């Protein structure tokens, strides 16, 4: 196994509740009130739809609000990884990833494990650090390990998904991967949204099934898998080792997609400079300079080593 490379579930497509559009010469994210299921191929107008998208869209009258899924693992934290993440807007690289207690941070001396005070009080993040989650799910029965990834920086989706996965694991006696589930789009309005609906992702048992029926089905699936020699515990452990093999999960290509979707131009995402930044604010040290100042340069090294984080 190549060291330093995070081994993640194979991805065959993407799930989103928005899209990136071109407006006044800039590519900007646009929110939506429906799911979109895409392939991993981009055309001139964005990501090309996956065949599952057309089928579900027709079945649901034009807008996808529910997606039937199964999960790969019994451990909720393997299916859905959520961290506080700070990106460098210029390079797309993750600078710091933490859980509120500890973080892994790029420094002039390499990757360091440091205390993580959470974004609200972190002097490095200064509001640019966001919760960032990645959920891998299986759609259909053709490929038991080919997953679709849903990425989000939305607090409502992250909190809801974490709670649901923990609860379903508990009531199913650790049969999370065997449950017939579905992604469901929900809406809410808050004072902060000025009455405008905001949409987030939830996980429930599939439509038409009660919780008891879903649990019965999970028991049946587990029994059939065990009879066939399917070792779910070994699969979970293999995934756990794979995720731990690298300091950061996303590849360079995926990082650029994340920056484009969640850190639009003009938003202070911790790297590039927003439009209209004043000369005074432009003189503030960059994230790279802040990182470089956290630790003294290594003996005998160039004082600029690592400062660009490229």
C-alpha positions as CSV (number, residue, x, y, z in Angstrom):
1,X,0.0,0.0,0.0
2,X,1.4,3.4,-0.9
3,X,2.0,5.3,2.3
4,X,0.6,8.8,2.6
5,X,-2.3,8.1,0.2
6,X,-5.7,7.9,1.8
7,X,-7.5,4.8,0.4
8,X,-11.2,5.8,0.0
9,X,-14.2,3.9,-1.3
10,X,-14.3,3.7,-5.1
11,X,-16.5,6.5,-6.5
12,X,-18.7,6.0,-9.5
13,X,-20.7,9.2,-9.3
14,X,-21.7,12.3,-7.3
15,X,-24.9,13.4,-5.5
16,X,-25.5,17.1,-5.0
17,X,-28.3,19.6,-4.1
18,X,-26.9,22.3,-6.2
19,X,-24.7,23.0,-9.2
20,X,-22.0,25.3,-10.5
21,X,-23.0,27.8,-13.1
22,X,-21.1,30.4,-15.1
23,X,-22.2,34.0,-14.3
24,X,-20.4,37.2,-15.5
25,X,-17.3,35.2,-16.4
26,X,-17.2,33.4,-13.0
27,X,-18.1,29.9,-12.0
28,X,-20.4,30.2,-9.0
29,X,-22.4,27.6,-7.0
30,X,-26.2,27.7,-7.3
31,X,-28.4,26.0,-4.7
32,X,-31.3,23.8,-5.7
33,X,-34.4,22.2,-4.2
34,X,-33.7,18.7,-5.6
35,X,-31.0,16.0,-5.8
36,X,-28.9,15.7,-8.9
37,X,-27.0,12.4,-9.5
38,X,-24.0,12.8,-11.9
39,X,-21.3,10.7,-13.4
40,X,-17.6,11.6,-12.9
41,X,-17.4,13.0,-16.4
42,X,-17.7,16.8,-17.0
43,X,-19.0,18.4,-20.2
44,X,-19.1,22.0,-21.3
45,X,-22.2,22.5,-19.2
46,X,-21.0,20.8,-16.1
47,X,-21.2,17.2,-14.7
48,X,-23.0,14.8,-17.0
49,X,-26.0,13.1,-15.5
50,X,-25.7,9.5,-14.3
51,X,-28.3,7.0,-15.7
52,X,-29.8,6.7,-12.2
53,X,-30.7,10.4,-12.4
54,X,-33.0,10.0,-15.3
55,X,-34.8,7.0,-13.9
56,X,-35.4,8.5,-10.5
57,X,-36.4,11.8,-12.0
58,X,-39.1,10.2,-14.2
59,X,-40.4,8.2,-11.2
60,X,-40.7,11.2,-9.0
61,X,-42.3,13.6,-11.4
62,X,-39.3,15.6,-12.5
63,X,-37.5,16.4,-9.2
64,X,-35.5,13.9,-7.2
65,X,-36.3,14.3,-3.5
66,X,-35.6,10.7,-2.4
67,X,-32.8,8.3,-3.4
68,X,-32.9,4.6,-2.3
69,X,-29.5,3.6,-0.9
70,X,-27.5,1.1,1.1
71,X,-24.4,1.9,3.1
72,X,-21.0,0.2,2.7
73,X,-20.0,-0.1,6.4
74,X,-21.5,-0.7,9.8
75,X,-19.4,2.0,11.4
76,X,-21.1,5.4,10.9
77,X,-17.8,7.2,10.9
78,X,-16.6,5.2,7.9
79,X,-19.7,6.0,5.8
80,X,-19.7,9.7,6.7
81,X,-16.5,11.5,7.6
82,X,-17.0,15.0,9.0
83,X,-14.2,17.4,10.0
84,X,-13.4,21.0,10.6
85,X,-11.5,21.8,7.4
86,X,-9.4,24.8,6.3
87,X,-8.6,25.1,2.6
88,X,-6.1,27.2,0.8
89,X,-8.1,29.0,-1.8
90,X,-5.1,29.5,-4.1
91,X,-4.0,25.9,-4.3
92,X,-7.1,24.0,-3.2
93,X,-5.0,22.1,-0.7
94,X,-6.3,21.3,2.8
95,X,-4.2,23.2,5.3
96,X,-5.8,21.9,8.5
97,X,-8.3,19.2,9.4
98,X,-9.5,18.7,13.0
99,X,-12.3,17.4,15.1
100,X,-12.5,20.0,17.8
101,X,-9.9,18.3,20.0
102,X,-7.0,17.5,17.6
103,X,-6.0,18.6,14.1
104,X,-3.6,17.6,11.4
105,X,-2.0,20.8,10.0
106,X,0.5,21.5,7.3
107,X,3.5,23.3,8.7
108,X,7.0,24.1,7.5
109,X,8.1,20.9,9.2
110,X,5.5,18.7,7.5
111,X,2.2,17.4,9.0
112,X,1.8,18.2,12.7
113,X,-0.8,17.0,15.1
114,X,-1.9,20.0,17.2
115,X,-4.8,21.0,19.5
116,X,-8.0,21.9,17.6
117,X,-9.9,24.7,19.4
118,X,-12.8,24.5,16.9
119,X,-13.4,27.2,14.2
120,X,-15.1,29.8,16.4
121,X,-12.0,30.4,18.5
122,X,-9.2,29.3,16.2
123,X,-6.8,32.1,15.5
124,X,-5.7,30.5,12.2
125,X,-9.1,29.8,10.7
126,X,-10.7,33.1,11.6
127,X,-14.1,32.1,10.2
128,X,-12.6,30.4,7.0
129,X,-12.6,27.0,8.6
130,X,-15.8,25.1,7.9
131,X,-17.4,21.8,8.8
132,X,-16.9,19.5,5.8
133,X,-18.5,16.1,5.4
134,X,-18.3,13.3,2.8
135,X,-21.0,10.6,2.7
136,X,-20.5,7.5,0.5
137,X,-23.6,5.5,-0.4
138,X,-24.5,2.6,-2.8
139,X,-27.3,3.1,-5.3
140,X,-28.6,0.0,-7.1
141,X,-27.3,-3.6,-7.0
142,X,-24.8,-3.6,-9.9
143,X,-21.7,-2.7,-7.9
144,X,-21.6,-3.5,-4.2
145,X,-18.5,-1.3,-3.6
146,X,-19.0,1.4,-6.2
147,X,-20.2,4.4,-4.3
148,X,-21.8,7.8,-4.9
149,X,-20.3,10.6,-2.8
150,X,-22.3,13.5,-1.3
151,X,-20.1,16.4,-0.1
152,X,-21.5,19.1,2.1
153,X,-20.4,22.0,4.3
154,X,-24.0,22.5,5.5
155,X,-24.4,22.3,9.3
156,X,-28.0,21.0,9.0
157,X,-27.0,18.1,6.7
158,X,-23.9,17.3,8.8
159,X,-25.6,17.2,12.1
160,X,-28.7,15.3,10.8
161,X,-26.6,12.7,9.0
162,X,-24.4,12.1,12.0
163,X,-27.3,11.6,14.3
164,X,-29.3,9.3,11.9
165,X,-26.3,7.0,11.3
166,X,-25.6,6.7,15.0
167,X,-29.2,5.9,15.8
168,X,-29.7,3.4,12.9
169,X,-26.5,1.6,14.0
170,X,-27.8,1.4,17.6
171,X,-31.3,0.1,16.8
172,X,-30.1,-2.4,14.2
173,X,-27.5,-4.0,16.5
174,X,-24.6,-2.9,14.2
175,X,-26.3,-3.9,11.0
176,X,-26.1,-0.5,9.4
177,X,-24.8,-1.8,6.1
178,X,-27.8,-4.1,5.7
179,X,-30.6,-1.6,6.3
180,X,-32.8,-0.5,3.3
181,X,-32.4,3.3,3.6
182,X,-32.9,6.4,1.5
183,X,-31.5,9.9,1.2
184,X,-34.3,12.4,1.7
185,X,-34.2,16.1,0.9
186,X,-35.8,18.3,3.6
187,X,-36.4,22.0,3.8
188,X,-36.6,24.5,6.6
189,X,-36.8,28.3,7.1
190,X,-34.9,30.2,9.8
191,X,-34.7,33.8,10.9
192,X,-31.2,33.9,9.4
193,X,-32.5,32.7,6.0
194,X,-35.1,35.5,6.0
195,X,-37.9,33.1,5.4
196,X,-36.3,31.6,2.3
197,X,-36.3,27.8,2.4
198,X,-32.9,26.1,2.9
199,X,-32.5,22.4,2.0
200,X,-30.5,19.7,3.7
201,X,-30.1,16.0,3.5
202,X,-31.5,13.4,5.8
203,X,-31.4,9.6,5.9
204,X,-34.6,7.5,6.7
205,X,-35.8,4.0,6.1
206,X,-37.1,3.6,2.6
207,X,-40.5,4.9,1.7
208,X,-43.3,2.3,2.3
209,X,-41.3,0.5,5.1
210,X,-41.7,0.8,8.8
211,X,-38.7,0.8,11.1
212,X,-39.6,-2.7,12.2
213,X,-39.8,-4.0,8.6
214,X,-36.5,-2.4,7.8
215,X,-34.9,-4.1,10.8
216,X,-36.4,-7.5,9.7
217,X,-35.0,-7.0,6.2
218,X,-31.5,-6.1,7.6
219,X,-31.5,-9.3,9.7
220,X,-32.3,-11.3,6.5
221,X,-29.6,-9.6,4.5
222,X,-27.0,-10.2,7.2
223,X,-27.9,-13.8,7.4
224,X,-27.7,-14.3,3.6
225,X,-24.3,-12.5,3.5
226,X,-22.9,-14.6,6.3
227,X,-24.0,-17.8,4.6
228,X,-22.2,-16.7,1.5
229,X,-19.0,-15.9,3.5
230,X,-19.3,-12.1,3.4
231,X,-17.1,-10.7,6.2
232,X,-18.5,-7.2,7.0
233,X,-16.2,-6.7,10.1
234,X,-13.2,-7.3,7.9
235,X,-14.5,-4.9,5.3
236,X,-14.9,-2.2,7.9
237,X,-11.4,-2.8,9.2
238,X,-9.9,-2.6,5.7
239,X,-11.7,0.8,5.2
240,X,-10.5,2.0,8.5
241,X,-6.9,1.2,7.6
242,X,-7.3,2.8,4.2
243,X,-8.6,6.1,5.5
244,X,-5.8,6.3,8.1
245,X,-3.1,5.7,5.4
246,X,-3.1,9.4,4.4
247,X,-3.2,12.7,6.4
248,X,-5.9,14.2,4.1
249,X,-8.7,12.4,2.3
250,X,-9.4,14.4,-0.9
251,X,-7.2,14.2,-3.9
252,X,-6.0,17.3,-5.8
253,X,-8.8,17.0,-8.4
254,X,-11.4,16.7,-5.7
255,X,-10.0,19.6,-3.8
256,X,-10.5,21.9,-6.8
257,X,-14.1,20.8,-7.1
258,X,-14.7,21.5,-3.4
259,X,-13.2,25.0,-3.6
260,X,-15.4,25.7,-6.7
261,X,-18.6,24.5,-5.1
262,X,-18.2,25.6,-1.5
263,X,-15.8,28.6,-1.6
264,X,-17.1,30.9,-4.4
265,X,-15.0,34.0,-5.5
266,X,-15.5,36.8,-3.1
267,X,-15.9,34.6,-0.1
268,X,-13.1,34.6,2.5
269,X,-12.2,31.0,2.3
270,X,-8.7,31.3,3.7
271,X,-6.7,31.8,0.5
272,X,-7.5,34.0,-2.4
273,X,-8.5,37.6,-1.8
274,X,-12.2,38.6,-2.1
275,X,-13.3,41.2,-4.6
276,X,-13.2,44.7,-3.2
277,X,-10.6,43.9,-0.5
278,X,-9.1,47.1,0.8
279,X,-5.4,47.9,0.8
280,X,-5.3,47.7,4.6
281,X,-6.8,44.2,4.7
282,X,-4.7,43.1,1.8
283,X,-1.6,43.8,3.9
284,X,-2.7,41.2,6.5
285,X,-0.5,38.0,6.6
286,X,-1.7,35.2,4.4
287,X,-2.7,31.8,5.7
288,X,0.6,30.4,4.5
289,X,2.5,33.1,6.4
290,X,0.4,32.4,9.5
291,X,1.2,28.7,9.2
292,X,4.9,29.4,8.7
293,X,5.0,31.6,11.8
294,X,3.5,28.8,14.1
295,X,6.8,26.9,14.1
296,X,10.4,28.0,13.7
297,X,12.1,27.0,10.4
298,X,13.9,23.7,10.6
299,X,17.7,23.9,11.1
300,X,19.6,24.2,7.8
301,X,16.4,24.7,5.8
302,X,15.5,27.5,3.5
303,X,13.4,30.0,5.4
304,X,10.8,30.0,2.7
305,X,10.4,26.2,2.7
306,X,6.8,25.2,3.0
307,X,5.6,28.8,3.1
308,X,3.8,28.4,-0.2
309,X,2.1,25.1,0.7
310,X,2.0,24.2,-2.9
